[in-house]
């Protein structure tokens, strides 16, 4: 009975956290990040501000949690793009990168940060101090690539995932003024030879 109660409490707490994070996302559709207070978020959900602080500790804690929450949503879109793309590496990489760029372009937090409105140092949390975000993104992407090409060597999959993540962060932080489709195509042209070589190595190893 105690374990059931503990599980129910954990589920309820996670539901509260998700509701608060989603409320922040909805508020970002209406105003800039630096115009949103912790009170705004708690009021939108109908809980006390203390409840919000109990869950996240501070505004900084809430910011970091929101970044991971937002990253998970973006990565889920990229995961789906990799899964549904054709078997060709060039098509897979191009489609995944294009989905990432298009998702970022419509993301309310990314739009706010990239416009220069960044009092909480969000961009630094993703780039220069973005260890957790980068690690999670690389892990998720490696898992998606590994599922797509299960015979590829783990080291090759990890390297490809890490470079894709770093290129994605770079383009998100300094977006091109041109066509996102052209950008995705150029990234695919850059990384496809490595992906094809990795798959070739895998096939040779299997044959031996």
CNS distance restraints for C-alpha pairs under 8 A (distance, minus, plus):
assign (resid   1 and name CA) (resid   5 and name CA) 6.24 0.50 0.50
assign (resid   2 and name CA) (resid   6 and name CA) 6.13 0.50 0.50
assign (resid   3 and name CA) (resid   7 and name CA) 6.09 0.50 0.50
assign (resid   4 and name CA) (resid   8 and name CA) 6.13 0.50 0.50
assign (resid   5 and name CA) (resid   9 and name CA) 6.13 0.50 0.50
assign (resid   6 and name CA) (resid  10 and name CA) 6.16 0.50 0.50
assign (resid   7 and name CA) (resid  11 and name CA) 6.15 0.50 0.50
assign (resid   8 and name CA) (resid  12 and name CA) 6.10 0.50 0.50
assign (resid   9 and name CA) (resid  13 and name CA) 6.10 0.50 0.50
assign (resid  10 and name CA) (resid  14 and name CA) 6.16 0.50 0.50
assign (resid  11 and name CA) (resid  15 and name CA) 6.13 0.50 0.50
assign (resid  12 and name CA) (resid  16 and name CA) 6.23 0.50 0.50
assign (resid  13 and name CA) (resid  17 and name CA) 6.26 0.50 0.50
assign (resid  14 and name CA) (resid  18 and name CA) 6.11 0.50 0.50
assign (resid  15 and name CA) (resid  19 and name CA) 6.09 0.50 0.50
assign (resid  16 and name CA) (resid  20 and name CA) 6.21 0.50 0.50
assign (resid  17 and name CA) (resid  21 and name CA) 6.19 0.50 0.50
assign (resid  17 and name CA) (resid  55 and name CA) 6.91 0.50 0.50
assign (resid  18 and name CA) (resid  22 and name CA) 6.02 0.50 0.50
assign (resid  19 and name CA) (resid  23 and name CA) 6.08 0.50 0.50
assign (resid  19 and name CA) (resid  45 and name CA) 7.10 0.50 0.50
assign (resid  20 and name CA) (resid  24 and name CA) 6.44 0.50 0.50
assign (resid  20 and name CA) (resid  41 and name CA) 6.57 0.50 0.50
assign (resid  20 and name CA) (resid  42 and name CA) 7.02 0.50 0.50
assign (resid  20 and name CA) (resid  45 and name CA) 6.45 0.50 0.50
assign (resid  20 and name CA) (resid  52 and name CA) 7.64 0.50 0.50
assign (resid  21 and name CA) (resid  25 and name CA) 6.46 0.50 0.50
assign (resid  21 and name CA) (resid  65 and name CA) 7.96 0.50 0.50
assign (resid  21 and name CA) (resid  66 and name CA) 6.01 0.50 0.50
assign (resid  21 and name CA) (resid  69 and name CA) 7.39 0.50 0.50
assign (resid  22 and name CA) (resid  26 and name CA) 6.31 0.50 0.50
assign (resid  23 and name CA) (resid  27 and name CA) 6.23 0.50 0.50
assign (resid  23 and name CA) (resid  41 and name CA) 6.15 0.50 0.50
assign (resid  23 and name CA) (resid  44 and name CA) 6.36 0.50 0.50
assign (resid  23 and name CA) (resid  45 and name CA) 6.64 0.50 0.50
assign (resid  24 and name CA) (resid  28 and name CA) 6.17 0.50 0.50
assign (resid  24 and name CA) (resid  41 and name CA) 5.82 0.50 0.50
assign (resid  25 and name CA) (resid  29 and name CA) 6.79 0.50 0.50
assign (resid  25 and name CA) (resid 108 and name CA) 7.16 0.50 0.50
assign (resid  25 and name CA) (resid 109 and name CA) 7.59 0.50 0.50
assign (resid  26 and name CA) (resid  30 and name CA) 7.28 0.50 0.50
assign (resid  27 and name CA) (resid  31 and name CA) 6.32 0.50 0.50
assign (resid  27 and name CA) (resid  36 and name CA) 7.37 0.50 0.50
assign (resid  27 and name CA) (resid  41 and name CA) 7.74 0.50 0.50
assign (resid  28 and name CA) (resid  32 and name CA) 5.99 0.50 0.50
assign (resid  28 and name CA) (resid  33 and name CA) 6.25 0.50 0.50
assign (resid  28 and name CA) (resid  36 and name CA) 7.85 0.50 0.50
assign (resid  28 and name CA) (resid 108 and name CA) 5.61 0.50 0.50
assign (resid  28 and name CA) (resid 109 and name CA) 6.59 0.50 0.50
assign (resid  29 and name CA) (resid 108 and name CA) 5.87 0.50 0.50
assign (resid  31 and name CA) (resid  35 and name CA) 6.46 0.50 0.50
assign (resid  31 and name CA) (resid  36 and name CA) 7.22 0.50 0.50
assign (resid  32 and name CA) (resid  36 and name CA) 6.83 0.50 0.50
assign (resid  32 and name CA) (resid 112 and name CA) 6.00 0.50 0.50
assign (resid  32 and name CA) (resid 117 and name CA) 7.56 0.50 0.50
assign (resid  33 and name CA) (resid 109 and name CA) 7.07 0.50 0.50
assign (resid  33 and name CA) (resid 112 and name CA) 6.55 0.50 0.50
assign (resid  33 and name CA) (resid 117 and name CA) 7.55 0.50 0.50
assign (resid  33 and name CA) (resid 118 and name CA) 7.71 0.50 0.50
assign (resid  34 and name CA) (resid 117 and name CA) 7.11 0.50 0.50
assign (resid  34 and name CA) (resid 118 and name CA) 7.19 0.50 0.50
assign (resid  34 and name CA) (resid 119 and name CA) 6.46 0.50 0.50
assign (resid  34 and name CA) (resid 120 and name CA) 7.79 0.50 0.50
assign (resid  36 and name CA) (resid  40 and name CA) 6.13 0.50 0.50
assign (resid  36 and name CA) (resid  41 and name CA) 7.45 0.50 0.50
assign (resid  37 and name CA) (resid  41 and name CA) 6.67 0.50 0.50
assign (resid  38 and name CA) (resid  42 and name CA) 6.33 0.50 0.50
assign (resid  38 and name CA) (resid  49 and name CA) 6.70 0.50 0.50
assign (resid  38 and name CA) (resid  52 and name CA) 7.46 0.50 0.50
assign (resid  38 and name CA) (resid  59 and name CA) 6.99 0.50 0.50
assign (resid  39 and name CA) (resid  43 and name CA) 5.89 0.50 0.50
assign (resid  39 and name CA) (resid  48 and name CA) 7.97 0.50 0.50
assign (resid  39 and name CA) (resid  49 and name CA) 5.61 0.50 0.50
assign (resid  40 and name CA) (resid  44 and name CA) 6.12 0.50 0.50
assign (resid  41 and name CA) (resid  45 and name CA) 6.62 0.50 0.50
assign (resid  42 and name CA) (resid  46 and name CA) 6.03 0.50 0.50
assign (resid  42 and name CA) (resid  47 and name CA) 5.23 0.50 0.50
assign (resid  42 and name CA) (resid  48 and name CA) 5.84 0.50 0.50
assign (resid  42 and name CA) (resid  49 and name CA) 5.35 0.50 0.50
assign (resid  42 and name CA) (resid  51 and name CA) 7.76 0.50 0.50
assign (resid  42 and name CA) (resid  52 and name CA) 6.28 0.50 0.50
assign (resid  43 and name CA) (resid  47 and name CA) 6.15 0.50 0.50
assign (resid  43 and name CA) (resid  48 and name CA) 7.12 0.50 0.50
assign (resid  43 and name CA) (resid  49 and name CA) 7.66 0.50 0.50
assign (resid  47 and name CA) (resid  51 and name CA) 6.46 0.50 0.50
assign (resid  47 and name CA) (resid  52 and name CA) 7.66 0.50 0.50
assign (resid  48 and name CA) (resid  52 and name CA) 6.87 0.50 0.50
assign (resid  49 and name CA) (resid  53 and name CA) 6.41 0.50 0.50
assign (resid  50 and name CA) (resid  54 and name CA) 5.94 0.50 0.50
assign (resid  51 and name CA) (resid  55 and name CA) 6.31 0.50 0.50
assign (resid  52 and name CA) (resid  56 and name CA) 6.30 0.50 0.50
assign (resid  52 and name CA) (resid  57 and name CA) 7.77 0.50 0.50
assign (resid  53 and name CA) (resid  57 and name CA) 4.68 0.50 0.50
assign (resid  53 and name CA) (resid  58 and name CA) 5.70 0.50 0.50
assign (resid  53 and name CA) (resid  59 and name CA) 7.82 0.50 0.50
assign (resid  56 and name CA) (resid  61 and name CA) 5.16 0.50 0.50
assign (resid  56 and name CA) (resid  62 and name CA) 5.20 0.50 0.50
assign (resid  56 and name CA) (resid  65 and name CA) 7.64 0.50 0.50
assign (resid  57 and name CA) (resid  61 and name CA) 5.83 0.50 0.50
assign (resid  57 and name CA) (resid  62 and name CA) 7.40 0.50 0.50
assign (resid  58 and name CA) (resid  62 and name CA) 6.24 0.50 0.50
assign (resid  59 and name CA) (resid  63 and name CA) 6.07 0.50 0.50
assign (resid  60 and name CA) (resid  64 and name CA) 6.21 0.50 0.50
assign (resid  60 and name CA) (resid 120 and name CA) 7.56 0.50 0.50
assign (resid  61 and name CA) (resid  65 and name CA) 6.16 0.50 0.50
assign (resid  62 and name CA) (resid  66 and name CA) 6.03 0.50 0.50
assign (resid  63 and name CA) (resid  67 and name CA) 6.20 0.50 0.50
assign (resid  63 and name CA) (resid 120 and name CA) 7.82 0.50 0.50
assign (resid  63 and name CA) (resid 122 and name CA) 7.69 0.50 0.50
assign (resid  64 and name CA) (resid  68 and name CA) 6.45 0.50 0.50
assign (resid  64 and name CA) (resid 125 and name CA) 7.84 0.50 0.50
assign (resid  65 and name CA) (resid  69 and name CA) 6.12 0.50 0.50
assign (resid  66 and name CA) (resid  70 and name CA) 5.92 0.50 0.50
assign (resid  67 and name CA) (resid  71 and name CA) 5.95 0.50 0.50
assign (resid  67 and name CA) (resid 133 and name CA) 7.88 0.50 0.50
assign (resid  68 and name CA) (resid  72 and name CA) 6.10 0.50 0.50
assign (resid  68 and name CA) (resid 133 and name CA) 6.55 0.50 0.50
assign (resid  69 and name CA) (resid  73 and name CA) 6.55 0.50 0.50
assign (resid  70 and name CA) (resid  74 and name CA) 6.38 0.50 0.50
assign (resid  71 and name CA) (resid  75 and name CA) 5.96 0.50 0.50
assign (resid  71 and name CA) (resid 133 and name CA) 7.42 0.50 0.50
assign (resid  71 and name CA) (resid 137 and name CA) 7.61 0.50 0.50
assign (resid  72 and name CA) (resid  76 and name CA) 6.04 0.50 0.50
assign (resid  73 and name CA) (resid  77 and name CA) 6.63 0.50 0.50
assign (resid  74 and name CA) (resid  78 and name CA) 6.50 0.50 0.50
assign (resid  74 and name CA) (resid 100 and name CA) 6.91 0.50 0.50
assign (resid  74 and name CA) (resid 103 and name CA) 6.63 0.50 0.50
assign (resid  74 and name CA) (resid 104 and name CA) 7.54 0.50 0.50
assign (resid  75 and name CA) (resid  79 and name CA) 5.97 0.50 0.50
assign (resid  75 and name CA) (resid 100 and name CA) 7.91 0.50 0.50
assign (resid  75 and name CA) (resid 137 and name CA) 6.96 0.50 0.50
assign (resid  75 and name CA) (resid 140 and name CA) 7.29 0.50 0.50
assign (resid  75 and name CA) (resid 141 and name CA) 7.62 0.50 0.50
assign (resid  76 and name CA) (resid  80 and name CA) 6.24 0.50 0.50
assign (resid  77 and name CA) (resid  81 and name CA) 6.27 0.50 0.50
assign (resid  77 and name CA) (resid  99 and name CA) 7.05 0.50 0.50
assign (resid  77 and name CA) (resid 100 and name CA) 7.40 0.50 0.50
assign (resid  77 and name CA) (resid 103 and name CA) 7.83 0.50 0.50
assign (resid  78 and name CA) (resid  82 and name CA) 6.25 0.50 0.50
assign (resid  78 and name CA) (resid  96 and name CA) 5.40 0.50 0.50
assign (resid  78 and name CA) (resid  97 and name CA) 7.61 0.50 0.50
assign (resid  78 and name CA) (resid  99 and name CA) 6.23 0.50 0.50
assign (resid  78 and name CA) (resid 100 and name CA) 6.06 0.50 0.50
assign (resid  79 and name CA) (resid  83 and name CA) 6.20 0.50 0.50
assign (resid  79 and name CA) (resid  96 and name CA) 7.75 0.50 0.50
assign (resid  79 and name CA) (resid 140 and name CA) 7.86 0.50 0.50
assign (resid  79 and name CA) (resid 141 and name CA) 6.97 0.50 0.50
assign (resid  79 and name CA) (resid 144 and name CA) 5.80 0.50 0.50
assign (resid  80 and name CA) (resid  84 and name CA) 6.07 0.50 0.50
assign (resid  81 and name CA) (resid  85 and name CA) 5.97 0.50 0.50
assign (resid  81 and name CA) (resid  92 and name CA) 7.60 0.50 0.50
assign (resid  81 and name CA) (resid  95 and name CA) 6.37 0.50 0.50
assign (resid  81 and name CA) (resid  96 and name CA) 5.18 0.50 0.50
assign (resid  81 and name CA) (resid  99 and name CA) 6.84 0.50 0.50
assign (resid  82 and name CA) (resid  92 and name CA) 5.71 0.50 0.50
assign (resid  82 and name CA) (resid  93 and name CA) 7.51 0.50 0.50
assign (resid  82 and name CA) (resid  95 and name CA) 7.29 0.50 0.50
assign (resid  82 and name CA) (resid  96 and name CA) 5.65 0.50 0.50
assign (resid  82 and name CA) (resid 144 and name CA) 6.81 0.50 0.50
assign (resid  82 and name CA) (resid 145 and name CA) 7.20 0.50 0.50
assign (resid  82 and name CA) (resid 148 and name CA) 7.29 0.50 0.50
assign (resid  83 and name CA) (resid 144 and name CA) 7.22 0.50 0.50
assign (resid  83 and name CA) (resid 148 and name CA) 6.50 0.50 0.50
assign (resid  85 and name CA) (resid  91 and name CA) 6.70 0.50 0.50
assign (resid  85 and name CA) (resid  92 and name CA) 5.20 0.50 0.50
assign (resid  85 and name CA) (resid  95 and name CA) 6.86 0.50 0.50
assign (resid  86 and name CA) (resid  91 and name CA) 6.52 0.50 0.50
assign (resid  86 and name CA) (resid  92 and name CA) 6.35 0.50 0.50
assign (resid  87 and name CA) (resid  91 and name CA) 7.64 0.50 0.50
assign (resid  87 and name CA) (resid  92 and name CA) 7.03 0.50 0.50
assign (resid  87 and name CA) (resid 148 and name CA) 7.95 0.50 0.50
assign (resid  88 and name CA) (resid  92 and name CA) 6.22 0.50 0.50
assign (resid  89 and name CA) (resid  93 and name CA) 6.03 0.50 0.50
assign (resid  89 and name CA) (resid 192 and name CA) 5.99 0.50 0.50
assign (resid  89 and name CA) (resid 195 and name CA) 6.35 0.50 0.50
assign (resid  89 and name CA) (resid 196 and name CA) 6.67 0.50 0.50
assign (resid  90 and name CA) (resid  94 and name CA) 6.05 0.50 0.50
assign (resid  90 and name CA) (resid 188 and name CA) 5.51 0.50 0.50
assign (resid  90 and name CA) (resid 189 and name CA) 7.02 0.50 0.50
assign (resid  90 and name CA) (resid 192 and name CA) 5.26 0.50 0.50
assign (resid  91 and name CA) (resid  95 and name CA) 5.91 0.50 0.50
assign (resid  91 and name CA) (resid 188 and name CA) 7.62 0.50 0.50
assign (resid  92 and name CA) (resid  96 and name CA) 6.05 0.50 0.50
assign (resid  93 and name CA) (resid  97 and name CA) 6.08 0.50 0.50
assign (resid  93 and name CA) (resid 184 and name CA) 7.92 0.50 0.50
assign (resid  93 and name CA) (resid 187 and name CA) 7.74 0.50 0.50
assign (resid  93 and name CA) (resid 188 and name CA) 5.37 0.50 0.50
assign (resid  93 and name CA) (resid 191 and name CA) 7.82 0.50 0.50
assign (resid  93 and name CA) (resid 192 and name CA) 7.34 0.50 0.50
assign (resid  94 and name CA) (resid  98 and name CA) 6.03 0.50 0.50
assign (resid  94 and name CA) (resid 184 and name CA) 5.03 0.50 0.50
assign (resid  94 and name CA) (resid 185 and name CA) 5.39 0.50 0.50
assign (resid  94 and name CA) (resid 187 and name CA) 6.92 0.50 0.50
assign (resid  94 and name CA) (resid 188 and name CA) 4.96 0.50 0.50
assign (resid  95 and name CA) (resid  99 and name CA) 6.15 0.50 0.50
assign (resid  95 and name CA) (resid 184 and name CA) 7.31 0.50 0.50
assign (resid  96 and name CA) (resid 100 and name CA) 6.28 0.50 0.50
assign (resid  97 and name CA) (resid 101 and name CA) 6.24 0.50 0.50
assign (resid  97 and name CA) (resid 168 and name CA) 7.36 0.50 0.50
assign (resid  97 and name CA) (resid 184 and name CA) 5.39 0.50 0.50
assign (resid  97 and name CA) (resid 187 and name CA) 7.69 0.50 0.50
assign (resid  98 and name CA) (resid 102 and name CA) 6.11 0.50 0.50
assign (resid  98 and name CA) (resid 180 and name CA) 6.57 0.50 0.50
assign (resid  98 and name CA) (resid 181 and name CA) 6.08 0.50 0.50
assign (resid  98 and name CA) (resid 183 and name CA) 7.85 0.50 0.50
assign (resid  98 and name CA) (resid 184 and name CA) 5.16 0.50 0.50
assign (resid  99 and name CA) (resid 103 and name CA) 5.95 0.50 0.50
assign (resid 100 and name CA) (resid 104 and name CA) 6.08 0.50 0.50
assign (resid 100 and name CA) (resid 168 and name CA) 7.55 0.50 0.50
assign (resid 101 and name CA) (resid 105 and name CA) 6.12 0.50 0.50
assign (resid 101 and name CA) (resid 168 and name CA) 7.81 0.50 0.50
assign (resid 101 and name CA) (resid 172 and name CA) 7.29 0.50 0.50
assign (resid 101 and name CA) (resid 180 and name CA) 6.62 0.50 0.50
assign (resid 102 and name CA) (resid 106 and name CA) 6.55 0.50 0.50
assign (resid 102 and name CA) (resid 180 and name CA) 7.44 0.50 0.50
assign (resid 103 and name CA) (resid 107 and name CA) 6.12 0.50 0.50
assign (resid 104 and name CA) (resid 110 and name CA) 6.22 0.50 0.50
assign (resid 104 and name CA) (resid 111 and name CA) 7.73 0.50 0.50
assign (resid 104 and name CA) (resid 172 and name CA) 7.06 0.50 0.50
assign (resid 105 and name CA) (resid 110 and name CA) 7.22 0.50 0.50
assign (resid 105 and name CA) (resid 111 and name CA) 6.67 0.50 0.50
assign (resid 106 and name CA) (resid 110 and name CA) 7.88 0.50 0.50
assign (resid 106 and name CA) (resid 111 and name CA) 7.18 0.50 0.50
assign (resid 107 and name CA) (resid 111 and name CA) 6.14 0.50 0.50
assign (resid 108 and name CA) (resid 112 and name CA) 6.28 0.50 0.50
assign (resid 109 and name CA) (resid 113 and name CA) 6.19 0.50 0.50
assign (resid 110 and name CA) (resid 114 and name CA) 5.87 0.50 0.50
assign (resid 111 and name CA) (resid 115 and name CA) 6.12 0.50 0.50
assign (resid 112 and name CA) (resid 116 and name CA) 7.06 0.50 0.50
assign (resid 112 and name CA) (resid 117 and name CA) 5.82 0.50 0.50
assign (resid 112 and name CA) (resid 118 and name CA) 7.40 0.50 0.50
assign (resid 113 and name CA) (resid 117 and name CA) 5.28 0.50 0.50
assign (resid 113 and name CA) (resid 118 and name CA) 5.18 0.50 0.50
assign (resid 113 and name CA) (resid 122 and name CA) 6.97 0.50 0.50
assign (resid 113 and name CA) (resid 123 and name CA) 6.65 0.50 0.50
assign (resid 114 and name CA) (resid 123 and name CA) 7.97 0.50 0.50
assign (resid 114 and name CA) (resid 173 and name CA) 6.63 0.50 0.50
assign (resid 118 and name CA) (resid 122 and name CA) 6.19 0.50 0.50
assign (resid 118 and name CA) (resid 123 and name CA) 7.22 0.50 0.50
assign (resid 121 and name CA) (resid 125 and name CA) 6.45 0.50 0.50
assign (resid 122 and name CA) (resid 126 and name CA) 6.60 0.50 0.50
assign (resid 123 and name CA) (resid 127 and name CA) 6.11 0.50 0.50
assign (resid 123 and name CA) (resid 173 and name CA) 7.40 0.50 0.50
assign (resid 124 and name CA) (resid 128 and name CA) 5.15 0.50 0.50
assign (resid 124 and name CA) (resid 129 and name CA) 5.56 0.50 0.50
assign (resid 124 and name CA) (resid 130 and name CA) 6.80 0.50 0.50
assign (resid 125 and name CA) (resid 129 and name CA) 4.77 0.50 0.50
assign (resid 125 and name CA) (resid 130 and name CA) 4.65 0.50 0.50
assign (resid 126 and name CA) (resid 130 and name CA) 3.97 0.50 0.50
assign (resid 126 and name CA) (resid 131 and name CA) 7.58 0.50 0.50
assign (resid 126 and name CA) (resid 133 and name CA) 6.25 0.50 0.50
assign (resid 126 and name CA) (resid 134 and name CA) 7.29 0.50 0.50
assign (resid 126 and name CA) (resid 169 and name CA) 7.72 0.50 0.50
assign (resid 127 and name CA) (resid 169 and name CA) 7.05 0.50 0.50
assign (resid 130 and name CA) (resid 134 and name CA) 5.84 0.50 0.50
assign (resid 131 and name CA) (resid 135 and name CA) 5.97 0.50 0.50
assign (resid 132 and name CA) (resid 136 and name CA) 6.04 0.50 0.50
assign (resid 133 and name CA) (resid 137 and name CA) 6.03 0.50 0.50
assign (resid 134 and name CA) (resid 138 and name CA) 6.00 0.50 0.50
assign (resid 134 and name CA) (resid 165 and name CA) 7.05 0.50 0.50
assign (resid 134 and name CA) (resid 166 and name CA) 7.82 0.50 0.50
assign (resid 135 and name CA) (resid 139 and name CA) 6.05 0.50 0.50
assign (resid 136 and name CA) (resid 140 and name CA) 6.08 0.50 0.50
assign (resid 137 and name CA) (resid 141 and name CA) 6.02 0.50 0.50
assign (resid 137 and name CA) (resid 165 and name CA) 6.68 0.50 0.50
assign (resid 138 and name CA) (resid 142 and name CA) 5.91 0.50 0.50
assign (resid 138 and name CA) (resid 158 and name CA) 7.37 0.50 0.50
assign (resid 138 and name CA) (resid 161 and name CA) 5.42 0.50 0.50
assign (resid 138 and name CA) (resid 162 and name CA) 5.18 0.50 0.50
assign (resid 138 and name CA) (resid 165 and name CA) 6.13 0.50 0.50
assign (resid 139 and name CA) (resid 143 and name CA) 6.20 0.50 0.50
assign (resid 139 and name CA) (resid 158 and name CA) 7.79 0.50 0.50
assign (resid 139 and name CA) (resid 161 and name CA) 7.68 0.50 0.50
assign (resid 140 and name CA) (resid 144 and name CA) 6.34 0.50 0.50
assign (resid 141 and name CA) (resid 145 and name CA) 6.12 0.50 0.50
assign (resid 141 and name CA) (resid 161 and name CA) 5.54 0.50 0.50
assign (resid 141 and name CA) (resid 165 and name CA) 7.95 0.50 0.50
assign (resid 142 and name CA) (resid 146 and name CA) 5.85 0.50 0.50
assign (resid 142 and name CA) (resid 157 and name CA) 5.79 0.50 0.50
assign (resid 142 and name CA) (resid 158 and name CA) 5.47 0.50 0.50
assign (resid 142 and name CA) (resid 160 and name CA) 7.74 0.50 0.50
assign (resid 142 and name CA) (resid 161 and name CA) 5.14 0.50 0.50
assign (resid 142 and name CA) (resid 162 and name CA) 7.93 0.50 0.50
assign (resid 143 and name CA) (resid 147 and name CA) 6.14 0.50 0.50
assign (resid 144 and name CA) (resid 148 and name CA) 6.26 0.50 0.50
assign (resid 145 and name CA) (resid 149 and name CA) 6.12 0.50 0.50
assign (resid 145 and name CA) (resid 150 and name CA) 7.93 0.50 0.50
assign (resid 145 and name CA) (resid 157 and name CA) 6.55 0.50 0.50
assign (resid 145 and name CA) (resid 161 and name CA) 7.53 0.50 0.50
assign (resid 146 and name CA) (resid 150 and name CA) 4.99 0.50 0.50
assign (resid 146 and name CA) (resid 151 and name CA) 7.80 0.50 0.50
assign (resid 146 and name CA) (resid 152 and name CA) 6.95 0.50 0.50
assign (resid 146 and name CA) (resid 154 and name CA) 7.46 0.50 0.50
assign (resid 146 and name CA) (resid 157 and name CA) 6.35 0.50 0.50
assign (resid 149 and name CA) (resid 199 and name CA) 7.71 0.50 0.50
assign (resid 151 and name CA) (resid 199 and name CA) 7.46 0.50 0.50
assign (resid 151 and name CA) (resid 202 and name CA) 5.77 0.50 0.50
assign (resid 151 and name CA) (resid 203 and name CA) 7.47 0.50 0.50
assign (resid 152 and name CA) (resid 156 and name CA) 6.91 0.50 0.50
assign (resid 152 and name CA) (resid 157 and name CA) 6.65 0.50 0.50
assign (resid 152 and name CA) (resid 198 and name CA) 6.27 0.50 0.50
assign (resid 152 and name CA) (resid 199 and name CA) 5.60 0.50 0.50
assign (resid 152 and name CA) (resid 201 and name CA) 7.66 0.50 0.50
assign (resid 152 and name CA) (resid 202 and name CA) 5.07 0.50 0.50
assign (resid 153 and name CA) (resid 157 and name CA) 6.33 0.50 0.50
assign (resid 153 and name CA) (resid 198 and name CA) 7.20 0.50 0.50
assign (resid 153 and name CA) (resid 202 and name CA) 6.30 0.50 0.50
assign (resid 154 and name CA) (resid 158 and name CA) 6.03 0.50 0.50
assign (resid 155 and name CA) (resid 159 and name CA) 6.16 0.50 0.50
assign (resid 156 and name CA) (resid 160 and name CA) 6.15 0.50 0.50
assign (resid 156 and name CA) (resid 198 and name CA) 6.15 0.50 0.50
assign (resid 157 and name CA) (resid 161 and name CA) 6.09 0.50 0.50
assign (resid 158 and name CA) (resid 162 and name CA) 6.09 0.50 0.50
assign (resid 159 and name CA) (resid 163 and name CA) 6.24 0.50 0.50
assign (resid 160 and name CA) (resid 164 and name CA) 6.13 0.50 0.50
assign (resid 160 and name CA) (resid 191 and name CA) 7.82 0.50 0.50
assign (resid 160 and name CA) (resid 194 and name CA) 7.92 0.50 0.50
assign (resid 160 and name CA) (resid 195 and name CA) 7.34 0.50 0.50
assign (resid 161 and name CA) (resid 165 and name CA) 6.18 0.50 0.50
assign (resid 162 and name CA) (resid 166 and name CA) 6.27 0.50 0.50
assign (resid 163 and name CA) (resid 167 and name CA) 6.07 0.50 0.50
assign (resid 164 and name CA) (resid 168 and name CA) 5.98 0.50 0.50
assign (resid 165 and name CA) (resid 169 and name CA) 6.14 0.50 0.50
assign (resid 166 and name CA) (resid 170 and name CA) 6.09 0.50 0.50
assign (resid 167 and name CA) (resid 171 and name CA) 6.17 0.50 0.50
assign (resid 168 and name CA) (resid 172 and name CA) 6.06 0.50 0.50
assign (resid 169 and name CA) (resid 173 and name CA) 6.04 0.50 0.50
assign (resid 170 and name CA) (resid 174 and name CA) 6.01 0.50 0.50
assign (resid 170 and name CA) (resid 175 and name CA) 7.82 0.50 0.50
assign (resid 171 and name CA) (resid 175 and name CA) 4.83 0.50 0.50
assign (resid 171 and name CA) (resid 176 and name CA) 7.04 0.50 0.50
assign (resid 176 and name CA) (resid 180 and name CA) 7.62 0.50 0.50
assign (resid 176 and name CA) (resid 183 and name CA) 7.81 0.50 0.50
assign (resid 178 and name CA) (resid 182 and name CA) 7.65 0.50 0.50
assign (resid 178 and name CA) (resid 183 and name CA) 7.75 0.50 0.50
assign (resid 179 and name CA) (resid 183 and name CA) 6.47 0.50 0.50
assign (resid 180 and name CA) (resid 184 and name CA) 6.15 0.50 0.50
assign (resid 181 and name CA) (resid 185 and name CA) 6.19 0.50 0.50
assign (resid 182 and name CA) (resid 186 and name CA) 6.21 0.50 0.50
assign (resid 183 and name CA) (resid 187 and name CA) 6.29 0.50 0.50
assign (resid 184 and name CA) (resid 188 and name CA) 6.20 0.50 0.50
assign (resid 185 and name CA) (resid 189 and name CA) 6.18 0.50 0.50
assign (resid 186 and name CA) (resid 190 and name CA) 6.27 0.50 0.50
assign (resid 187 and name CA) (resid 191 and name CA) 6.27 0.50 0.50
assign (resid 188 and name CA) (resid 192 and name CA) 5.48 0.50 0.50
assign (resid 189 and name CA) (resid 193 and name CA) 7.51 0.50 0.50
assign (resid 191 and name CA) (resid 195 and name CA) 6.46 0.50 0.50
assign (resid 192 and name CA) (resid 196 and name CA) 6.02 0.50 0.50
assign (resid 193 and name CA) (resid 197 and name CA) 6.09 0.50 0.50
assign (resid 194 and name CA) (resid 198 and name CA) 6.10 0.50 0.50
assign (resid 195 and name CA) (resid 199 and name CA) 6.30 0.50 0.50
assign (resid 196 and name CA) (resid 200 and name CA) 6.13 0.50 0.50
assign (resid 197 and name CA) (resid 201 and name CA) 6.13 0.50 0.50
assign (resid 198 and name CA) (resid 202 and name CA) 6.24 0.50 0.50
assign (resid 199 and name CA) (resid 203 and name CA) 6.25 0.50 0.50
assign (resid 200 and name CA) (resid 204 and name CA) 6.24 0.50 0.50
assign (resid 201 and name CA) (resid 205 and name CA) 6.14 0.50 0.50
assign (resid 202 and name CA) (resid 206 and name CA) 6.20 0.50 0.50
assign (resid 203 and name CA) (resid 207 and name CA) 6.16 0.50 0.50
assign (resid 204 and name CA) (resid 208 and name CA) 6.35 0.50 0.50
